[in-house]
């Protein structure tokens, strides 16, 4: 493909959980223009978390218009990255959606998941898979033996839609229903209905995709009554996803040549291309990912394999992921609750006191993941006394991010071994206080890129590969150079941090089943 030299900029779109971003990125990975809007979550019932598709489209359109000013004639291609496992269904003939986006934070399927996971049939199947897998040495069967349905995966929430949204089932039977995660829906909208597709990374996160056969899994779709005829085509992460339609009147019409899930995009954007590379994301949730190369590994209940990306003409790259639901939302809460006025000063406030004065903050806005795995856990503050100050509370909120990260990293290190260093990104990684404490408490060196927009950069690099701006991953390394801030672990780990971690763990245990205790 011949690249016109004056057209060498990439439009990158990142639909996250907290914010929606758009950026113009050059071939050296430098962000030339960036704009964002907050994601508005709707909660029509307790535990339900939705996004209005009409407002989301309006926000994305506005962001594209804003960042493209002055660059329209130099834009070459578009890359998209999104929060995973948030989905919608719509009418294939007219594009009308049947409900709001049901986000990965949504808990409406909790009772369905609990009933499923306790069923004798499923547990018998898991036991049989473990026995047979141990005998024949099959990593696929061993993975199957740890399988548990979670609210954050799609199958049960999609089953709920098909059982409770009458028009959805009617359209499905008529072959006129489209299912899509945000990437699929956004591609559909940008191409005015010309392309209905997702990529391997986003598909692998749904819970109904076979990551080894690299296809929608007929067994899983049958078990959860998720019909195959509503599922989109799955394409390479740097494939051609159609052209942004001229009728949208953005002032340009460029191809979409990169689509990828947010965590995978962050790995790609941080250039963690080698097997064994580890990334810790301090975003809305706290996620730890390991690049496992071209193979998956048998995993525990908490660590699960996903597809990282698949490039055209190449084999799939896999990752292992460990997710804690509550991360940056705790910092966001500190601002929205009035605990601190300006998030830019949060480190200064936390450092203004020597410790949290015995206060522990446990964020569980959507329950807790590892190691408690309790959807009913409640967000709590422990240890408040008459001498507790606002600064103590702010410090406790930031320390909670360190302690959750310790949980996550201990589990990942126990499985894959402790690396020399890890990469950290995400909005909360802007806090030097948090990153320094993670390095000291987890006794590991940490690198932080000077650009925390790893997902946006990852989407732009994939799109650049897809259009031919980069010839290979090696070419990306040569052209896109990253400046890293290094945080070295302390030679004398803080006993205060260790004591604070023990207190926090004790506090977290008291939050378990909190929601069940309320009327």
C-alpha positions, 0 to 999 in steps of 0.5 A: 500500500502506498502511503501519501506522506502528507497523510500520516496522522491517525484518529484514535477513539477510546470508549472507556468506563469513566471517560470517552476520548478521541485523539489525533496521533502522529506516526511517532506516537505523539498525541497532537490533539486530545479531547474527552467527555465523561461517560454518564452511567444510568442506574434505573434499578439497584445494581444496574449500570447502563449507558444511553447509546444516543448520548454516547454517539453524540459525545463521540461525534463531538469529540471527533469533530473537536480533535480533527479540527486543523488535521482533517486533510492529514488523517490517514486512518482510524483506530478504536479501543473500547471497554469490554463486555459492555453490549447492546442489541439492535434491529439489523434493518433500521439500526434502532436499539432495543435497550441501553448499553448494559455495562460490564459493571452491571449486576442484574444477572447475579442471581442467575450466575449464582444458580448456575455456578451451584448447579450439580450438572455444572460442578460435575462437568468441572470435576470431570474436566479436571480429572480428564485434564490431569490424566491427559495433560490438556490445558484446555480441560484444566481451564474448563475445570475452573470455569465459573459464570461471572456477572462481568461476562456477557452470557448471562446478561445477554440471556437476560435480554432475550428473556426480558426484552420481547422485541429482541427474541422476536427479531432474533427468530426473524434473523434481524437482531444484531448483538454487539459490544461497543466496538461493533456498534461504533463500527456499525455507526461510523460505516452507517451499517455497512460493517458488523464486526468485532476483533479477536480481543473483544470477542475473547472477553465475552465468555462465548468465544473459543480462544483456541479454535478462534471462533464463536463457541457453539457449546457455550452459546447453546448452554446460555441460549445465546443464538449464533445468528446474532453474533458479528463477524470476527476480524483481525485486530488490524483488519479493514473495518470499512470507511467512515461514511461521508454522510456523517459530515465529519469533513473526512472519510477514512478507513478504520483499520484497528479495533481492540479491547482496552486492556489489550490496547494498553499492552500494545500501546506500551509495546509489551510485545515480549512473552512474560511482559507484565502490565498493571493498569490503574483505571476504573478497575485494577487489572494485571496482564501478562503477555503469554505469547503464542500459547495459553497457560492453565490458569486458576479461578482468578487468572484467565486467558484471553486473546491479546491481538491477532495481526493479519497473516500472523498467529494469535498472541495471548494474554493472562488477565487478573481483574479487580473491579474497583480501582480509579473509581475510588479516586473519582469518588474522593472528588465527587464526594467533596473529599478533595476539590482538585484531583491534581492536588491529591498527592500533595494532600495525601503526603501532608500527613505521615499516615492514614491514622489507622483509617482503612478505605475498602472500595467495593462499588460493584462488589469485590473481585480477588480474592473475595469474589463477592458481588455483595461486598460494600464500600466501607471506611474503618478506623475513623476517630475524632482525630481523623482529618480529611487528609487522613481519609484522602491518604486512605483512599490512595493507599487502597489502590496500593493494597488492591494492587498488592492482592493482584500482583501477589496472585499473578507473581505466584503463578508466573513468577516475579519479573524484574519490573512491570509497566504501570498505566491508567488514570490513577497511575498519574499519582506518584504517591500510589506508584511509589507505594506499590513499588515499595509494598510489592518489592518490584521496580515499576516503569511508567510511560510519560504518556498514560494514554496507553489504550489510545496509543495502542489503537493508533499503532494497530490502525497504523499497522493495518494501513501500512504506516508501520511495516511490523511490530519491529518497525513500531519499536524503531519509530515510536520511542517511549519516555519512562519514569522509573520507580525503584523498590525501596531497599528497606520496605516500609513497616508502616505499609505492611501494617497498613496492608494487614489492617486493610485486609482485615477491613476488606473481610468485614465488607463481605456479604454486606449487601446481603445484610441490608433489607 
